[in-house]
Amino acid sequence: MLILLLHCFKASNEKYLYCFKLIFLYAAVCFMSLSLFSRIVHAINTPQSVRYMRNKHRDPKWKRMRGEKVIKIDLSRFESQNEDPDNLSHSQRRQKMKERGIFPQKPWLEKPMYISCTSGIFEPYIPPEGDGKFSAISTTGAKQNVEFLMKKTKSDFPEQALEIYKTAHQLLAEKDKEGIQQYITEKLYPQMYCNLENKQIEWKFIKSLEPARIVHARCTTMLTDTNVFAQVTCRFHTQQSLVMYDRFGRLVSGSPVLTKDVLDYIVFEKHLSNQYGVWRMHAKIIPTWMTSQISLPKTFAFQSEETALEKKADSLN
């Protein structure tokens, strides 16, 4: 280059322009050769492109075995244990639940409801008038005996129902409110314990005047076709004794010596759809021709005149 520059300075003006063109052409050829050489070097040093991503191993053959060498351990986070969940925001709670794989709670509007018994008697049995009063010699009594023989079947349920009947009344006399729930339904429970507060009961089962028998049986569904209830009406003609005392120990009803003949039509119910359902007392059928029961007299504590005046003054104040 220096030699060419010296020749240019010594040459004339026409030769100076010719020399400058030669120098420019020489520089351009050198630049192109250097650029081509750099591209060749870059292509040699760069690895060939493959179809796998750069963050994967070059040989995916042993991928599963390489993954089994690493064991993921869920380390306990001590700082999260001290956090109060009530102070977390909605987004923080959502993030914590996503980390632990917990699904968000759904706003259920349904409330669980369990129907253990029906609200009444479906197709109630109508007892014949004068049942239990006519003798077998009379026309009405003979007719009832013939109907009984026509409907008589072999079944152990009447004896089972009689045992439930006796156990329920014995627990009622003992005022066992928890144990009696296994023998009576929720409908009959408040009816049997009505007006029995502060009263003492003595009940005894003497004997059965007639064998217990089934006089009526029905089934029905509630809400759905699979929710089935069964009701069986049993006739009990027994001899019992009942004594009732008030809270002061005075006799209110019955007699400890006398016994009475009792004719009952008891409805037993069972939830057939429930595999753990049992037969329980559900209701008592009282015929229209039966005489009404006399209500028990209410007793009150005697109050002196001074106590009555004090209570009256307190109420006025």
C-alpha positions in Angstrom: 0.0 0.0 0.0 2.8 2.4 0.8 4.5 1.7 -2.5 1.3 2.4 -4.4 0.8 5.6 -2.5 4.3 6.7 -3.4 3.7 5.9 -7.0 0.5 8.0 -6.9 2.3 11.0 -5.6 5.0 10.8 -8.3 2.5 10.2 -11.1 0.7 12.8 -13.0 -2.9 13.9 -12.4 -4.4 11.4 -14.9 -2.4 8.6 -13.4 -3.5 9.7 -9.8 -7.1 9.0 -10.5 -6.3 5.6 -12.0 -4.3 4.6 -8.9 -7.0 5.7 -6.6 -9.5 3.4 -8.4 -7.0 0.5 -8.0 -6.7 1.1 -4.3 -10.5 1.3 -3.8 -11.0 -2.0 -5.7 -8.3 -3.7 -3.6 -9.9 -2.6 -0.4 -13.3 -3.8 -1.5 -11.9 -7.3 -2.4 -10.2 -7.5 1.0 -13.4 -6.6 2.9 -15.5 -9.2 1.0 -12.9 -11.9 1.6 -12.8 -11.1 5.3 -16.7 -11.2 5.6 -16.8 -14.5 3.8 -14.1 -16.0 6.0 -16.0 -14.9 9.2 -19.2 -16.6 8.0 -17.4 -19.8 7.2 -15.8 -19.8 10.7 -19.2 -19.1 12.4 -20.8 -21.9 10.4 -18.1 -24.4 11.4 -18.3 -23.5 15.2 -22.2 -23.5 15.3 -23.7 -27.0 15.9 -26.2 -28.4 13.5 -29.9 -27.7 14.3 -32.0 -30.6 15.6 -35.8 -31.0 16.2 -35.4 -31.1 20.1 -35.6 -27.9 22.2 -32.3 -26.6 23.5 -33.4 -27.1 27.2 -33.7 -30.9 26.7 -31.1 -33.5 26.7 -29.5 -34.4 23.4 -30.3 -38.1 23.8 -34.0 -38.6 25.0 -33.6 -42.3 25.2 -33.0 -42.5 29.0 -35.4 -39.6 29.8 -37.6 -41.6 32.2 -34.6 -43.1 34.1 -33.0 -39.7 34.4 -36.3 -38.3 35.9 -36.4 -41.1 38.4 -33.1 -40.1 39.9 -34.7 -36.9 41.2 -37.2 -37.2 44.2 -39.5 -34.2 44.8 -39.8 -33.5 48.5 -42.5 -31.2 49.9 -40.6 -29.2 52.4 -42.7 -27.8 55.3 -43.1 -24.0 55.2 -42.7 -22.7 58.7 -43.6 -19.2 57.8 -46.9 -20.2 56.3 -47.9 -22.1 59.5 -47.7 -18.9 61.5 -49.9 -17.0 59.0 -53.5 -16.2 60.0 -55.8 -17.5 57.2 -58.3 -14.8 58.1 -55.9 -12.0 57.2 -55.1 -13.4 53.7 -56.6 -11.8 50.7 -58.8 -13.6 48.2 -56.0 -13.9 45.7 -53.6 -15.2 48.3 -56.1 -17.8 49.5 -56.7 -18.9 45.9 -52.9 -19.2 45.3 -52.5 -21.3 48.5 -55.3 -23.6 47.4 -53.9 -24.0 43.9 -50.4 -24.9 45.4 -51.9 -27.6 47.5 -54.4 -28.9 44.9 -57.5 -28.0 46.8 -60.6 -27.2 44.9 -62.6 -24.1 45.8 -65.7 -24.6 47.9 -69.0 -24.4 46.0 -71.8 -22.2 47.5 -74.3 -25.0 48.1 -77.8 -23.7 48.7 -79.3 -27.1 49.4 -79.8 -28.2 53.0 -79.7 -31.9 53.9 -83.1 -33.3 54.9 -83.9 -36.7 56.4 -87.5 -38.0 56.6 -87.6 -40.8 59.2 -91.4 -41.1 59.4 -94.6 -39.9 57.8 -96.8 -37.1 59.2 -99.9 -39.3 59.7 -101.8 -42.4 58.8 -102.4 -43.1 55.2 -105.7 -45.0 54.6 -106.5 -45.5 58.3 -108.3 -48.6 59.4 -111.9 -48.2 60.6 -112.6 -50.5 63.5 -116.0 -52.2 63.5 -118.5 -50.7 66.0 -118.7 -52.6 69.3 -115.4 -54.5 68.7 -114.2 -56.2 71.9 -117.6 -55.8 73.6 -119.7 -58.5 72.0 -119.5 -62.1 73.1 -118.9 -64.9 70.7 -122.5 -66.2 71.2 -124.1 -63.0 69.9 -124.6 -62.4 66.1 -122.2 -59.5 65.9 -119.5 -61.4 67.8 -119.9 -64.5 65.6 -119.6 -62.3 62.5 -116.4 -60.8 63.8 -115.0 -64.2 64.6 -115.8 -65.5 61.0 -114.1 -62.4 59.5 -111.1 -63.0 61.7 -110.8 -66.6 60.6 -111.0 -65.6 57.0 -108.1 -63.1 57.4 -106.0 -65.2 59.6 -102.5 -65.9 58.4 -99.3 -67.3 59.9 -96.9 -64.5 60.8 -94.6 -63.7 63.7 -95.1 -59.9 63.4 -98.0 -59.6 65.9 -95.8 -61.0 68.7 -93.0 -58.7 67.7 -95.4 -55.8 67.6 -96.7 -56.7 71.0 -93.2 -56.7 72.5 -92.6 -53.2 71.0 -95.9 -52.1 72.5 -95.0 -53.3 76.0 -91.4 -52.0 75.9 -92.5 -48.6 74.7 -95.0 -48.2 77.5 -92.5 -49.5 80.1 -90.0 -46.9 79.0 -92.7 -44.2 79.1 -93.4 -45.1 82.7 -89.6 -44.9 83.5 -89.4 -41.6 81.5 -86.5 -42.9 79.4 -86.6 -40.2 76.7 -83.6 -41.6 74.8 -84.4 -45.3 74.9 -88.0 -44.8 73.9 -87.0 -43.2 70.6 -86.0 -46.7 69.3 -89.6 -47.9 69.7 -91.8 -44.9 68.7 -91.6 -42.5 65.8 -90.9 -38.7 66.0 -94.6 -38.1 65.3 -95.8 -40.1 68.3 -93.1 -38.9 70.7 -94.6 -35.5 71.6 -98.1 -37.1 71.8 -97.1 -39.7 74.4 -95.2 -37.2 76.6 -97.9 -34.6 76.5 -99.0 -33.5 80.1 -96.7 -36.0 81.7 -94.4 -33.4 83.3 -94.0 -33.7 87.1 -96.1 -36.8 87.1 -95.3 -40.3 88.2 -96.6 -43.3 86.3 -96.9 -47.0 87.2 -97.9 -49.2 84.3 -98.2 -53.0 84.2 -99.0 -55.4 81.5 -101.1 -58.3 83.0 -102.0 -60.6 80.0 -103.5 -60.7 76.6 -107.2 -61.5 76.4 -107.0 -62.3 72.6 -104.0 -63.0 70.4 -102.6 -59.9 68.7 -103.4 -59.8 65.0 -102.8 -57.7 61.9 -106.0 -55.9 60.7 -104.5 -53.5 58.1 -101.3 -53.1 56.0 -100.4 -50.4 53.5 -97.3 -49.0 51.7 -96.7 -45.5 50.2 -94.0 -43.4 48.7 -92.9 -39.9 49.7 -91.2 -37.4 47.4 -89.6 -40.1 45.2 -90.6 -43.5 44.1 -87.7 -45.1 45.9 -88.6 -43.6 49.3 -91.1 -46.2 50.6 -92.8 -46.4 53.9 -94.9 -49.2 55.3 -97.7 -49.1 57.9 -99.2 -52.0 59.7 -102.2 -51.7 62.0 -102.3 -54.3 64.9 -105.2 -55.1 67.2 -104.3 -55.6 70.9 -106.9 -56.8 73.4 -105.1 -56.9 76.7 -105.5 -56.4 80.4 -103.4 -53.6 82.0 -103.2 -51.6 85.2 -102.3 -47.9 85.3 -101.7 -45.6 88.2 -100.8 -41.9 87.8 -99.7 -39.5 90.6 -99.1 -35.8 90.5 -96.1 -33.9 91.7 -97.4 -34.0 95.3 -97.8 -37.7 95.3 -101.6 -37.6 95.1 -103.5 -40.1 93.0 -104.8 -38.5 89.7 -105.9 -41.4 87.6 -106.1 -45.2 87.7 -105.9 -47.6 90.6 -103.1 -49.8 92.0 -105.5 -52.6 92.6 -108.0 -52.7 89.7 -107.2 -53.9 86.2 -108.9 -52.9 83.0 -109.5 -54.5 79.6 -107.9 -52.3 77.0 -108.6 -52.6 73.2 -106.0 -50.7 71.1 -105.5 -50.3 67.4 -101.8 -49.4 67.1 -100.2 -48.4 63.8 -96.6 -49.5 63.3 -94.4 -47.9 60.7 -91.1 -48.8 59.0 -88.9 -47.0 56.5 -88.4 -49.8 53.9 -85.9 -47.8 51.8 -83.6 -47.5 54.9 -81.6 -50.7 55.3 -81.4 -50.0 59.1 -85.1 -49.2 59.4 -87.0 -50.9 62.2 -90.7 -51.2 63.1 -91.8 -48.5 65.5 -95.1 -47.3 67.0 -96.5 -44.5 64.9 -100.0 -43.7 65.9 -103.1 -45.0 67.7 -106.5 -45.2 66.1 -109.4 -44.1 68.3 -112.8 -45.1 66.9 -115.5 -42.5 66.7 -117.9 -44.7 68.6 -115.5 -45.0 71.6 -116.3 -42.9 74.7 -114.1 -39.8 75.1 -111.4 -39.9 77.7 -111.7 -37.7 80.8 -108.9 -35.0 81.0 -106.7 -35.1 84.0 -107.3 -32.4 86.6 -104.5 -29.9 87.0 -102.9 -29.4 90.4 -101.3 -26.2 91.8 -99.2 -25.4 94.8 -101.1 -23.7 97.7 -100.0 -20.1 98.3 -100.6 -18.1 101.4 -102.3 -14.7 101.3 -99.0 -13.0 102.0 -97.2 -14.7 99.2 -100.1 -13.9 96.8 -100.0 -10.2 97.8 -96.2 -10.0 97.4 -96.5 -11.4 93.9 -99.3 -9.0 93.0 -97.2 -6.1 94.2 -94.2 -7.2 92.2 -96.2 -7.5 89.1 -97.6 -4.0 89.5 -94.1 -2.6 90.0 
